[in-house]
Amino acid sequence: MSYGQSTRGSAGTTGGFSKPVETGKEYTVDVTDNGSAGDGIARIQGLVIFVKNAKAGDKNIKIKINSVGSRFATAEVVAGSTDST
């Protein structure tokens, strides 16, 4: 999946393609699955985000992006933002 050519500097880019998230920024997501390592899985514009200490069913949680790779990103839950159902 391509995210389009980047016209910006290196922020939020890997390999010349713009990503829908940037390291250090916060986003609100729904966690839809659990990964094999136990992290929650969310998606932003198709990009997989592995969220530490989250689980499937967590809704409208605020996350902070730790790293952005070529195929996925990693994040952590911002304290006090979980709304499990």
C-alpha positions in Angstrom: 0.0 0.0 0.0 1.4 3.4 -1.0 0.8 6.5 1.1 1.8 8.9 -1.7 5.0 10.8 -2.5 6.2 13.1 0.3 6.8 16.7 -0.5 8.0 17.4 3.1 11.2 16.7 4.8 11.9 13.5 6.7 9.2 14.0 9.4 6.6 11.2 9.1 8.3 9.7 6.1 10.1 6.4 5.5 11.6 5.5 2.1 10.2 8.7 0.5 6.6 8.0 1.2 4.4 10.0 3.5 2.8 8.2 6.4 -0.5 9.1 8.0 1.1 9.4 11.4 4.3 11.1 12.8 6.6 10.1 15.7 5.7 12.0 18.9 2.2 13.0 17.8 -1.0 11.9 19.5 -4.0 10.3 17.8 -7.3 8.9 19.0 -8.0 5.3 17.8 -10.1 2.2 18.4 -8.2 -1.0 19.0 -9.7 -3.8 16.9 -7.4 -6.8 17.4 -4.6 -8.2 19.6 -1.2 -8.9 18.1 0.7 -12.2 18.8 2.9 -10.4 21.3 -0.1 -9.1 23.2 -0.1 -5.5 22.0 -3.3 -4.0 20.7 -3.7 -3.3 17.0 -5.3 -0.2 15.6 -5.2 1.3 12.1 -5.0 4.9 10.8 -5.7 5.2 7.1 -4.7 1.6 6.7 -1.4 1.8 8.5 -1.1 -0.8 11.3 -0.3 0.6 14.7 0.9 -1.7 17.5 -0.3 -0.2 20.8 1.5 -1.3 23.9 -0.8 -2.1 26.9 -4.0 -1.9 24.8 -6.4 -4.6 24.0 -9.1 -5.4 21.4 -12.3 -3.5 22.4 -10.5 -0.3 23.7 -12.4 2.6 22.1 -11.5 6.2 21.6 -8.1 5.9 23.3 -5.5 8.5 22.9 -2.1 7.1 21.8 1.3 8.6 21.2 3.4 7.3 18.3 6.8 6.0 19.4 8.2 5.0 16.0 7.1 4.8 12.4 8.4 2.0 10.2 7.9 1.1 6.5 4.9 -1.2 7.2 3.7 -0.3 10.7 4.1 2.0 13.7 4.4 1.5 17.4 2.6 3.5 20.1 1.7 3.7 23.7 -1.5 4.7 25.4 -1.6 8.2 26.9 -2.3 7.9 30.6 -6.0 8.0 31.5 -7.4 7.7 28.0 -8.8 4.1 27.9 -12.5 3.4 27.6 -12.8 -0.4 27.5 -16.2 -1.9 26.8 
